[in-house]
Amino acid sequence: MIKKRHLIYIILTFSIAFSATFFMIKSNDHKECGTVIKKVIDKNGKEVATTEHVCQEKYSF
């Protein structure tokens, strides 16, 4: 049988893990990200627009 102390540790561990996961999901808002449109000329002489997703963040969860 699980002692009361072990049960408290298990519940505490799960609540901390859930809180950390919830925080990472809610705080990952990508406010520092943007879309850059680059126009280049291909080998046929036509102008082609390419889009690129650029993030300033060092870490992304």
Summary of the structure (lengths in Angstrom):
residues: 61
radius of gyration: 23.5
end to end distance: 38.1
largest distance: 76.6
contacts: 97
relative contact order: 0.16
helix: 39%
strand: 30%
